[in-house]
Amino acid sequence: MIKIYLVSIRWIQTPQNAEMIDSILGTHGDWLRWNGWTWFVSTSFAPTTLRTALMSRLHVNDNLIICEATKSTLEGWAPQWTWDWFNVRWANDSNPPPPPPPPPKIGSLF
């Protein structure tokens, strides 16, 4: 299932290198860099996989937070292209809800 995660890095020991994070996230999904500390990534990978990949290139003293962004939890003030990025990915979720249960058999109705 495709999910969108907010990824935030607090650069403490590692020199700030947004392009390095871009390349790591690019191997795990589609991303939007909000600024030099914050990304949104659309991916089917679990947050632990993202953390492992990112921390392999960051210093142990750097900080990293990854949390899911959903239609019901995302709120803010941003340019329209930002909302378009989210809406396209939420609309293209290839995991529709499960089908309804099958109808009862005729014999079970009596």
N, C-alpha and C positions, 0 to 999 in steps of 0.2 A: 504494500500500500504506500502510495506517495504521500509524504507529509512535508510540511514546511517548518523548518527550525530557525530560530534566531541564534546566531553564533556571535558571542562577544568575547573579545580578547583584551586583557589588560597587559600591555607590554611592560615588563619589569626588567628582565635580563636580556631577552632577545631583542636585537634592534628591530624597530617597527618595519615590517616588510609585507605590505598588503598584497603584493603580487605573488609572494610565496603562498599565502593563504588562498588566493584566487586559484592557483594551480592545484593545490590539494583538494579544495572543494570541487573543482572542475572534474576530478576523477570520481567524485561521489554523487554528482547530480548537477542541477542547474542552480546558479546562485545569483544574487544581487548584492553588490557591495553598497551598503548604506553610507559608511564612512571608513576611515582607516582602522576602526576598532570593531565594527559591527557588520555582519553579513546576514542575509537570509538565504537558506539553501533548501531547494525542493529536491527530495531524495527518497528512495525506498530503503536506504540504509538506516540502521538504528543509531540513536545518539551516541551510544558507546563506541560504535565503529568510527563515527566522526571524531569523537574525543581522542581515540587511539591514534588516528591518522594525524590529527593536528598536534597532539602533544609529542609525537615523534620528531617534530621539527621545532618545538618551543622548549624553552628552558623550564626546569621544574619550578622555578620561582615565578614564572608568568602565570596569569590567571585566565581561566576559560570557563564560560558558562554557555550551555546549549539548552534551549527550551523550545517546546513546540508552539507554533503560532497557528491559530485556527480562525475560521470566520467569526466565531463567537467571542474570541479573546483578543483579537487584534483591533486596536483603535488608535487613532492618531490624526495628525495633520501632515500631509505629504503631497508632493506633486502627483498629478493624475497618472503619470506613467508608472509610478510605484504601485498604485492600486490596480492598474491594468495587469502588472506582472503577477500579483497575487491572484486576481480573479481568473486569469487565463489558466493558471496552474490548478486552482480549485475546480474550475469547470472541466478540466481535462483529466480529472482523477479517474483512472482506469479501473477503479474498484467500486462498482455500483453496489448498492445495498443488496443483501441476499434476496433471492426470490421468495415470494410468499409460499407457505406450505401448500401441498397439493390439496385439492378439494376432497371432502370425504367420499368414500365409496357409497354407492346407492344402498347397499345392504346395511351399512352402519347408520343410516338415517332412520330406520324403523326399529 
